[in-house]
Amino acid sequence: MGLLYISCYIRNMKDFLNDLNIPLETKQDRKNVDLAIRKVIGMTKNDKCNLVWQEIKNWLNDEEKKQILTNNLKNEELLSNFQIQKIKLNKS
């Protein structure tokens, strides 16, 4: 029940999150990413999905805010707080 709101905007961010090598394979991954994003943009789990998505779009359209979001989501400490493990890409 509580997980339904997550797909509201996470599915719209798949390319952005994939570029950061952040997995979205399980419901728990998506929930953890949702909580991390909400923390970065100053919103809580109680904020409605449409309001969160509106704020995320503002962040993604502002280069400075987008960089802050990117840096925070790349931050190992923030990700580990939500038990997210980044996918390690093998370089050939």
LOSEKE-625712 format. One line per field, with one value per residue (C-alpha): residue in three letters; chain; x, y, z. Coordinates in steps of 0.001 Angstrom, whole numbers, plus 500000, padded with zeros to 6 digits. Each point is the difference from the previous one (the first is absolute). Layout:
REM residues N
code (ALA; ...)
unit (A; ...)
x (X; ...)
y (Y; ...)
z (Z; ...)
END
This chain:
REM residues 92
code (MET; GLY; LEU; LEU; TYR; ILE; SER; CYS; TYR; ILE; ARG; ASN; MET; LYS; ASP; PHE; LEU; ASN; ASP; LEU; ASN; ILE; PRO; LEU; GLU; THR; LYS; GLN; ASP; ARG; LYS; ASN; VAL; ASP; LEU; ALA; ILE; ARG; LYS; VAL; ILE; GLY; MET; THR; LYS; ASN; ASP; LYS; CYS; ASN; LEU; VAL; TRP; GLN; GLU; ILE; LYS; ASN; TRP; LEU; ASN; ASP; GLU; GLU; LYS; LYS; GLN; ILE; LEU; THR; ASN; ASN; LEU; LYS; ASN; GLU; GLU; LEU; LEU; SER; ASN; PHE; GLN; ILE; GLN; LYS; ILE; LYS; LEU; ASN; LYS; SER)
unit (A; A; A; A; A; A; A; A; A; A; A; A; A; A; A; A; A; A; A; A; A; A; A; A; A; A; A; A; A; A; A; A; A; A; A; A; A; A; A; A; A; A; A; A; A; A; A; A; A; A; A; A; A; A; A; A; A; A; A; A; A; A; A; A; A; A; A; A; A; A; A; A; A; A; A; A; A; A; A; A; A; A; A; A; A; A; A; A; A; A; A; A)
x (500000; 502661; 502153; 497477; 501045; 503597; 499453; 498191; 503274; 502761; 499027; 500463; 503512; 501293; 502440; 501327; 500417; 501497; 502603; 500941; 500131; 497272; 498053; 496221; 499587; 497836; 497198; 502395; 502562; 497328; 498819; 503556; 500710; 496729; 500958; 503497; 498612; 497424; 502740; 502155; 497171; 498712; 496793; 498753; 498420; 496683; 500056; 497732; 501657; 498766; 501499; 503290; 500114; 499267; 502930; 502285; 499219; 500968; 503288; 500689; 499333; 502376; 503615; 501304; 497280; 500358; 503716; 499200; 497494; 502489; 502830; 497816; 498674; 503559; 501032; 500733; 499004; 496542; 499448; 501155; 497602; 497220; 501751; 500484; 502948; 501267; 500653; 503713; 500681; 502899; 502245; 501515)
y (500000; 502537; 499075; 501101; 503650; 499166; 499063; 503297; 501744; 497399; 498503; 503461; 500187; 496604; 501451; 502556; 497357; 497458; 502607; 500095; 496178; 499918; 496735; 499936; 496251; 499395; 501820; 500545; 501601; 502369; 500825; 500706; 502207; 501833; 500714; 501150; 502348; 501425; 500659; 501857; 502225; 500707; 497986; 497162; 496627; 501586; 502483; 499022; 498483; 502625; 502770; 498122; 499466; 503685; 500947; 497417; 501439; 503440; 498537; 498190; 503166; 502100; 499012; 500976; 498059; 497080; 499830; 500065; 497171; 498036; 500473; 498996; 496897; 499010; 500481; 496572; 501130; 501162; 496842; 497757; 501745; 498593; 496661; 500645; 498385; 501590; 497725; 499744; 500174; 498004; 502099; 498178)
z (500000; 501006; 497022; 497374; 500141; 499208; 496371; 499498; 499228; 500327; 496640; 498464; 501430; 498824; 497452; 502491; 502719; 497593; 499017; 503695; 500147; 502624; 499901; 499829; 499821; 503064; 501763; 502886; 497642; 498696; 503513; 501142; 496975; 500614; 503615; 498996; 497315; 502393; 502559; 497460; 498752; 503507; 499914; 502183; 499420; 500957; 497107; 497125; 496966; 497546; 502158; 500285; 496227; 499404; 502245; 498374; 496560; 501342; 501226; 496726; 497979; 502121; 499228; 503439; 501826; 497603; 500832; 503731; 499518; 497910; 502495; 502925; 498275; 499085; 503639; 501454; 503517; 498926; 497988; 502822; 502383; 497859; 499392; 496296; 498323; 496823; 497079; 499292; 496291; 498657; 497824; 497073)
END
